[in-house]
Amino acid sequence: MSDLRIQSRTTKIFSRLLGYGTITATAALLFFFLIYPVGIIISKAFLSPTGFTLEYFRLLFANNVQTTGIWNSLLIGLGTTFFATLVSFPLAIISARYEFRGKGILSALLLLPMVMPPFVGAIGIQRFFARFGSVNIFLLEHNIISDPIEWLSNDNLIWAVIFLEVLHLYPILYLNLSSAFANIDPSLEEMAQTLGASKFRRYWNIVWPLARPGYFAGAIVVFIWSLTDLGTPLLVGFHNAMPVHIFNLVTDINENPIGYALVFFVVLLTVSFFLTSKLFVSGKKYEMLSRGHVSGASKQASFRAKFLIYPMVFGTIFLALIPHITVLITSLGDSWFMTALPEKYTLKYYGMVFEQDISAIGLKNSLIFASLSTILDLILGVLIAFVVTRKMIPLGGLLDAIVMVPLALPGIVLAFGYVITYSDTFLDPLHNPIPLLVIAYAIRRLPYMVRSATAGLQQVSSSLEEASESFGASKWHTLRRITLPLVTANLIAGGLLCFSYAILDVSDSLILAMKDRFYPITKAIYVLYLEQGSGEFVASALGMIAMIILTVSILGASAILGKKMGELFRT
């Protein structure tokens, strides 16, 4: 009896140490590398050498270039969310409600745009849609047009950015909506149908309201992501946007302090939209007696339905792969001048990736930085998920909510905050940005790992752990030999996502990596793209290599998690 009491007491002590230790470590990490840097930006936005001031905001909104950049970024965010909704909504209905030949393969292909950020796709778009790019040359050669079309004129650049953002981000909405539609009890629609409701009315009054939580969870991620994306407008050549202005202000922040006001305004915008979406959803009831995937909501598509499904799915895949195809052709092209396509093809630029210092260093650095950040996410994510799901301490719910905060804060804000906060310290990114890059990658991807690990642990009965401990196994032994092996698939999926998105992180990499020996892959692509001669082709080859790494990671995670993958992209 005494042995059982000792074991029970030891278990309680271990649980408390693990629980409160995890909270302490997480709180410290988030304080010093999330709350504190953002707090410094906010304080500097309102403080001048003489005290409290609103002068920086007056200067910001009195500057036509800055205000136009704000409106442009809002248009990009809203436009991307709107068009991504138009693309993803019918695709999600098809995925959730219909079975048809090749559905698995086509569903995987619909996720392919996630493997190449629009930052890389912009390289190919520039090559193909320039004034004398491939598209115009083809049209001129076939006498379809008499003068080149200004696809990428100053007036059209913003739409080029939106186009690229939509093609990259619609899978996030597609995953969330597919999951939401699949979980809707089909008996609700059947009852409405028996009462004479039309199909449109059933979707408008039943399906759409019940799918709103999933939609808004994905839509806010798409909006914030496109609003604050730095790489796409930078490479497309659309420089009058908030992220590009912030990027340019980093180097002369001491001479031009309106950068503080601009970054604070970005924080205010993103947090406001995030909270608004939460309030909009939280005030309504969405409970159902059963869920769609249990009741078998999907049905075999009829011939008429297939006649609509296949063109829609194949058309979306074709459009979504345009940036990928253009980058692939650019990476292989040789003797390519004033012709629609290269006169011949070569693999020499792939060889140059490993021969040139910038590209080789970028690839090596990204693999190292992303691996370190993924290990950090794995350790901390498992601990947080274990504490939350096993209710080891009373503050587990609060811990889970705090960990999700990085999803609502753009990378460009954190990167800007790190430069301001840690300059002239041992973490100064000018001297060695590696610690800050690894931490930035880890913090921004930690929610993915926590969500993935939590999903796995929720499916593992705690009775298995209790049985192990009843036979004398320690809590640590049980965690290591029982719990973790049962959630290995979820941890692999979460790790793949963390690694893949860290590999092609743009904002943190472009801002924090200031010396070439520390360049990650995205900074190397950007620098190579700006070089004359073969730089554009080597940058494309490097982008394709990164895309291959990302493809394996994303498709691997998708195969493991299936429709639950959409849960990882919810704020």
Summary of the structure (lengths in Angstrom):
residues: 571
radius of gyration: 25.2
end to end distance: 47.3
largest distance: 93.8
contacts: 1984
relative contact order: 0.13
helix: 77%
strand: 2%
